[in-house]
Amino acid sequence: MSTIEGYILCTAPRSGSTMLCRLLTATGVAGKPESLFHRPSLSDWCAGLNLVPDTPLAQIIAAARQTGRAGTGMFGLRLQRHSAPFFFDQLATLYPDHDSDHARLTAAFGNLRFLHLTRADKVAQAVSLLRAEQSGLWHKAPDGSEIERTAPPQEPHYDAPAIAEHVASFKAYDDDWRNWFKSQNITPHRITYDALSDDPLRALTGILNHLDLDPKQAENITPRTAKLAGATSAAWIRQFKADQANP
């Protein structure tokens, strides 16, 4: 059996991936999974990896390997579905002699396992994304302090067309990942938002087992992000679902 050298967390926004990435990092054995290839821009990749502009692609990938390992023996990467096409295209440029995305990922990062994190309630996922976009607040800590904000505070407002657009995108992202796994002959370890939210450490233990890592590393780890959803989100979800049921 080949040694597992890394993993890719395949997901979409507002799925609980930030909490899961922080849990994996906190184990001290599972690398540091981040969205190192988030934007379709080599210059943005360089900036995120503290590389000078126009760094050769091979060096970008090498820097990403080091960053994703974070001093452990395991490489971790979060890959959002909307980020995947450009990322795979770049790997195809770098490894033209390999005939599949899976083969090129192996050439770049070693023997990998794949995690697929999804959220069943697409309306709740869409509302979460819309509120983050409108309010500028993307993540907060359990004590209420802000972890990530991208814009000054603004009061969010209900927007049914925007929610519907996000719902359609999230459904497409799930389909795209499933089709990609099938085309690459990959069977991912599946995690759902609800299972992760209900029992984060159980979900983490399952992942560590899947990666052949010591599951005891999940003990005594505390989630470092908190849910942003509240009464407003719940009201928007109810309203949207009612409107869809009675157009």
Secondary structure, 3 states (H helix, E strand, C coil): CCCCCEEEEEECCCCCHHHHHHHHHHCCCCCCCECCCCCCCHHHHHHHCCCCCCCCHHHHHHHHHHHHHCCCCCEEEEEEHHHHHHHHHHHHHHCCCCCCHHHHHHHHHCCEEEEEEECCCHHHHHHHHHHHHHHCEEEECCCCCEEEECCCCCCCCCCHHHHHHHHHHHHHHHHHHHHHHHHCCCCCEEEEHHHHHHCHHHHHHHHHHHCCCCHHHHCCCCCCCECCCCHHHHHHHHHHHHHHHCC
